[in-house]
Each structure stands twice: as structure tokens, then as C-alpha cells.
Amino acid sequence: MPKRFINKVALITGGGSGIGHATALAFAKEGAKVVVADVDDNRGKETVKMIKDINGQAVYIKTDISKPTDVQNMVKMAVETYGRIDILFNNAGIPGLPVRLAELSVEDWDRVIDINLKGVFLGSKYTIQVMLEQGKGVIINIASASGITPTPFVSVYAAAKAGVIQLTKAMAIEYGSENIRVNCICPGFIETPMTSVIIPPDLESRDYSHLWPLTKPGSPEDIAKAALYLASDDASFVTGTSLVVDGGWLAGTSLPLSKGS
Ligand SMILES: NC(=O)c1ccc[n+]([C@@H]2O[C@H](COP(=O)([O-])OP(=O)(O)OC[C@H]3O[C@@H](n4cnc5c(N)ncnc54)[C@H](O)[C@@H]3O)[C@@H](O)[C@H]2O)c1
């Protein structure tokens, strides 16, 4: 398999679980040195162990992405350890409580915005300073299909992810001339620890055939592949875009009609 990221450094927030974990492994398999940042020490260290088990290079740093001092330390440690940051994957996020807007507490609103939107701002703010000195860099943000078309009970999550889409465009136009590309991925329903709370994997009646054209949920590896594409030279003319990876969900819903002849 060709290794696209030899001598590159990838910093991945929320790298301990789900999409971040799969993406950290995927970058490592293609030669990148990986900095795994997470609030969950056990999961973050497990990702690093798995990378080292396949003879990859990785370090873990505990980081709460919503705290400016944590994020500054994260960036400092990445540079002290590997000398540069070529790729930033702003992936850490939380779902928020599944309630309608009037039942949403002010504390929950602040928490989701702080992690899902402000976290992208902070990660980018401090990493861009490094990328400007390097003269290049790639940032990939995780938004969501919900940031384009919300489902019920996700108001603050949808608002945060819509913010990420706009922030992506704003950063792309501000830093394109300095060779920094910024894109986001809008996943649909991906099977991870986050979504297993919403739809448990062992739920017998899991029938997605009427929900998505591809009739099944995505895997974390599906999103990892999209992230590696956006980080690679294959995407050298791609910036400011939102790559929807959703099994066709946003293309439209289907009714269970009988097939025409
Ligand atoms: N799974 C999906 O269907 C889906 C769909 C659209 C978007 N997303 C987005 O993808 C991203 C990853 O989601 P996932 O499904 O892999 O979730 P996950 O819960 O499996 O992983 C999220 C990781 O982020 C970490 N994290 C949480 N808060 C943090 C903080 N303050 N600072 C640092 N790390 C923190 C967690 O410890 C965890 O390791 C999220 O931003 C999520 O909103 C997921």
C-alpha cells in the first residue's frame, strides 16, 4: 500500500474513540507521526498503544479541547515532540442531550458549543500559528450532516456543526494564500460509541433500508478514508468545502413504495 504521509505529523483531537481512533490508526499506517489528544486517558493511551503495536509513531496528550490553556499545551507538545504539525484533525465532539429546545438547559447549550464549536476555533487558532511559520498545513474539521439538515432533538448540536461548516469556509478564505487548506467532513450516521447510545448495536429492529440509499450505517473507517483524502496531495486544490459522507442520507428520504416495472 502506498504511504502518503511519511514524515508528516498529524494532530488528532478526540483520538481515543470512534472516528478519531480510526483516523489516528489510518494516518499511522500511512507513515504519519500521530499526536493523539483526548480527555479520556485510557482511550487515548490505547490508541497510541495500538499504533506502536503496528510499529507506528504516536504520543498521547490529555487535552480538554474547550480549554485554551490545554489546547496551547497540546500544540506546544506536538511541536516539541515531532517538530511540526502538518495536519490538524479537529474531531473531538459530544452529542448533547436528546431534548427539544425549550427543555435544553443553558449549561448543556454552553457545553456543546464549547466542545463542538469553540474547540474547533481553539485547535485551529493555535495550530495555524505553527502552520504559518512552516509555510503550509492542512486542517480538517468534523461537522455533521446535522449541520446541514437537522433531525429532531439535536438543536444545539446542529447549530454547533453548522457553525463548524461556516468556520471552515472562513478559515479557508483567510489562509488559502498562505498555503493552508481547511475543509470539513459532514458524516451521516456512523457506528461509534457516541451513536451506540442513540441506537444500540444489538437492537433487533435495526432496519435502515428506508433511511439511507446505501441502507447501512457508516463505519469510523469510512470517515478516516475521507480525512486522509482531504489531508493528502490528491486534494491539493480542495479548500473551504464540506465533504458529505452519509450513505446518501442528505440526498433525500425514500418511501417504501413498490418498485416500478
Ligand atoms: N458518529 C456519528 O454518527 C457522527 C456523525 C456526525 C458527526 N460526528 C462527529 O464526529 C466526531 C467524533 O465522534 P465519534 O462518533 O467518533 O464519537 P466518540 O464519542 O466515539 O469519540 C469522541 C472522542 O472525543 C473525546 N472528547 C470528548 N470531549 C472532549 C474534549 N472536551 N476534549 C477532547 N476530547 C474530547 C472523547 O473522549 C472521545 O474519545 C464528533 O465531533 C461528532 O460530533 C459523529
The ligand as an SDF file (V2000), in Angstrom:
LIG
                    3D

 44 48  0  0  0  0  0  0  0  0999 V2000
  -20.7650    9.0610   14.9650 N   0  0  0  0  0  0  0  0  0  0  0  0
  -21.5330    9.7810   14.1410 C   0  0  0  0  0  0  0  0  0  0  0  0
  -22.5490    9.3180   13.5970 O   0  0  0  0  0  0  0  0  0  0  0  0
  -21.1560   11.2170   13.8600 C   0  0  0  0  0  0  0  0  0  0  0  0
  -21.9000   11.8910   12.8730 C   0  0  0  0  0  0  0  0  0  0  0  0
  -21.5770   13.2130   12.5910 C   0  0  0  0  0  0  0  0  0  0  0  0
  -20.5400   13.8320   13.2610 C   0  0  0  0  0  0  0  0  0  0  0  0
  -19.8540   13.1510   14.2240 N   0  0  0  0  0  0  0  0  0  0  0  0
  -18.7790   13.8670   14.9090 C   0  0  0  0  0  0  0  0  0  0  0  0
  -17.5710   13.1220   14.8250 O   0  0  0  0  0  0  0  0  0  0  0  0
  -16.7620   13.4000   15.9650 C   0  0  0  0  0  0  0  0  0  0  0  0
  -16.3160   12.0990   16.5930 C   0  0  0  0  0  0  0  0  0  0  0  0
  -17.4780   11.4010   17.0090 O   0  0  0  0  0  0  0  0  0  0  0  0
  -17.4960    9.8510   17.3780 P   0  0  0  0  0  0  0  0  0  0  0  0
  -18.7880    9.3160   16.8870 O   0  0  0  0  0  0  0  0  0  0  0  0
  -16.2240    9.2240   16.9600 O   0  0  0  0  0  0  0  0  0  0  0  0
  -17.6030    9.9600   18.9750 O   0  0  0  0  0  0  0  0  0  0  0  0
  -16.8870    9.1760   20.1620 P   0  0  0  0  0  0  0  0  0  0  0  0
  -17.6820    9.5080   21.3640 O   0  0  0  0  0  0  0  0  0  0  0  0
  -16.6670    7.7570   19.8020 O   0  0  0  0  0  0  0  0  0  0  0  0
  -15.4590    9.8910   20.2430 O   0  0  0  0  0  0  0  0  0  0  0  0
  -15.3270   11.2300   20.6430 C   0  0  0  0  0  0  0  0  0  0  0  0
  -13.9880   11.3990   21.3280 C   0  0  0  0  0  0  0  0  0  0  0  0
  -13.8640   12.7790   21.7020 O   0  0  0  0  0  0  0  0  0  0  0  0
  -13.3730   12.8450   23.0270 C   0  0  0  0  0  0  0  0  0  0  0  0
  -13.7780   14.1000   23.6450 N   0  0  0  0  0  0  0  0  0  0  0  0
  -14.9930   14.4630   24.1050 C   0  0  0  0  0  0  0  0  0  0  0  0
  -14.9550   15.6870   24.6580 N   0  0  0  0  0  0  0  0  0  0  0  0
  -13.6640   16.1160   24.5430 C   0  0  0  0  0  0  0  0  0  0  0  0
  -12.9940   17.3020   24.9180 C   0  0  0  0  0  0  0  0  0  0  0  0
  -13.6250   18.2910   25.5650 N   0  0  0  0  0  0  0  0  0  0  0  0
  -11.6780   17.4210   24.6280 N   0  0  0  0  0  0  0  0  0  0  0  0
  -11.0110   16.4140   23.9980 C   0  0  0  0  0  0  0  0  0  0  0  0
  -11.6050   15.2490   23.6350 N   0  0  0  0  0  0  0  0  0  0  0  0
  -12.9140   15.1160   23.8960 C   0  0  0  0  0  0  0  0  0  0  0  0
  -13.9870   11.6330   23.7160 C   0  0  0  0  0  0  0  0  0  0  0  0
  -13.2920   11.2900   24.9230 O   0  0  0  0  0  0  0  0  0  0  0  0
  -13.8750   10.5830   22.6300 C   0  0  0  0  0  0  0  0  0  0  0  0
  -12.6370    9.9080   22.6820 O   0  0  0  0  0  0  0  0  0  0  0  0
  -17.6110   14.2870   16.8770 C   0  0  0  0  0  0  0  0  0  0  0  0
  -17.2470   15.6390   16.7000 O   0  0  0  0  0  0  0  0  0  0  0  0
  -19.0210   14.0440   16.3900 C   0  0  0  0  0  0  0  0  0  0  0  0
  -19.8670   15.1260   16.6620 O   0  0  0  0  0  0  0  0  0  0  0  0
  -20.1320   11.8650   14.5320 C   0  0  0  0  0  0  0  0  0  0  0  0
  1  2  1  0
  2  3  2  0
  2  4  1  0
  4  5  1  0
  4 44  2  0
  5  6  2  0
  6  7  1  0
  7  8  2  0
  8  9  1  0
  8 44  1  0
  9 10  1  0
  9 42  1  0
 10 11  1  0
 11 12  1  0
 11 40  1  0
 12 13  1  0
 13 14  1  0
 14 15  2  0
 14 16  1  0
 14 17  1  0
 17 18  1  0
 18 19  2  0
 18 20  1  0
 18 21  1  0
 21 22  1  0
 22 23  1  0
 23 24  1  0
 23 38  1  0
 24 25  1  0
 25 26  1  0
 25 36  1  0
 26 27  1  0
 26 35  1  0
 27 28  2  0
 28 29  1  0
 29 30  1  0
 29 35  2  0
 30 31  1  0
 30 32  2  0
 32 33  1  0
 33 34  2  0
 34 35  1  0
 36 37  1  0
 36 38  1  0
 38 39  1  0
 40 41  1  0
 40 42  1  0
 42 43  1  0
M  CHG  2   8   1  16  -1
M  END
$$$$
